Amino acid sequence: MAKGLQTRKSFPHEQRDRLSPSTGTAMNTIDQGMSVPFNETELKRRNRELSAVLEMSHFLSSARSLSDLLSGALSKVLALFDCEAGRIYIKDEQGPFLQLVAHMGMEPEGLEQVHVNEGFSGKAFRTRSFIAKSPVELEDTRRAALLLTKGFRTIFCVPLIFADRVGGVMNLATSKELRLDQPQIDLLTAMGNQIAVAADHMRLYDDLNKKIEVLKKKKEMITFFAFSVSHDLKSPAVGIHGLARRFKDLYSDVLDEKGKAYCNQILRTAEHMVALVEKINAFIKARESALDMDRIDPREILALIREDASDILEERGIQWIQQKRLPEIVGDRTAIIRLFRNLLDNSLKYGGETLSEIRVEYTDGGRDHIFHFSDNGAGIPETEHEKVFNLFHRDPSSQAIEGTGLGLAIVKEIAERHGGGVCVENRAEPGITFQVRLAKSATDEE
């Protein structure tokens, strides 16, 4: 402590004591089994230091920016310790300097930056020590004169320590000659540590928000690019398909077998391109479009897709078996229609010649609705169960069948955006069963 500083009174304490039955001396007591409800007003009356720490915690947890956090914390410390001015410095990550990030009670001119090897602040930073000095003890006479002309007679420096490292220094200045006792120094040091922890977390939070914003912009750019590319590809693909069909219709009688084969190949390729573009658009919509959540009767949706496929079901002799009682669900109607339609298309496309039955069943999963969509067709190898939901993945055994590899990826996206998921169930009998989970309280995750 600086020589000649007057002793300041400690914060007032009030204790509730009773006499010891053996010695007659005062002692604090808490009776066994007693219940003591928390009362912040009473805590402040009994223990101002602990109340100050609690109040600081409340404030630090509610601050919305690093600037507000440091300025507000400094204001509370100044009021608590009866000081007129203060500054908070944070270590510069790029060099050996402490940068001023918050100040109160004095203009910062001439004090914006401090080298870690100079002044009281530098010493507090290097030695990790609380320092109390008079400005006349500064080696930098210019800075000493600056502080003295502002009327300050006592300077306190508190290292801001977090995770065993010093992240900065908090300075307090007063025109009075003050001395803090050890409990007050401990309190000031503890509050400095509180500020250091909160500031570090706030920096991490700010950095995370900046990275999220960058990712969001990149995502928007990729989405826009995907939509643009798929839209631009669709028109020429449709044009090629139309020209090839017209060419075949007009000139098929003068084409030899090889020419006709070429025309058919162009038609199939153009159709595949159109289908792929439409699937890409469907995947993007399933992933990016806002969901319009509403109450849905799944029986109506299943009836709709069954009716749309009635001709092919009848032609191939495929029986549709559906559980009679199905509960109302919450979801986006368009998305749920696409989900079940893609599962039906998957069965019809990859079920093979043995496919004779498609079955839809339901079980209550507690927090989830669980639909089981099964067929008795060719099925897929167990090694492919997790891969089938990947983008553009095609089961090696189905390479000869035309497809885009996006149908089940769309099913996965829709299910996950409804708070659930999709997987392939293991089964002993031939075929495949997809388990689709939809949260009962589904909301748009975005």
ABEGO torsion letter per residue (X at the ends): XBBGBBBBBBBBBBBBBBBBAAAGBBBBBBBBGBBBBBBAAAAAAABAAAAAAAAAAAAAAABABAAAAAAAAAAAAAAAAGBABBBBBBBBAABBBBBBABBBGBBABGAABBBAABEAAAAAAAAGBBBBBBAAABABAAAAAAAAAAGBABBBBBBBBBGGBBAEBBBBBBABBBBBBAAAAAAAAAAAAAAAAAAAAAAAAAAAAAAAAAAAAAAAAAAAAAAAAAAAAAAAAAAAAAAAAAAAAAAAAABBAAAAAAAAAAAAAAAAAAAAAAAAAAAAAAAABBBBBBBBBAAAAAAAAAAAAAAAAAAAGBBBBBBABBBBBBBBAAAAAAAAAAAAAAAAAAAEAABABBBBBBBBAGABBBBBBBBABAEBBAAAAAAAABBGBBBAAAAABBBAGAAAAAAAAAAAAAGBBBBBBBBABBEBBBBBBBBAABBBAX
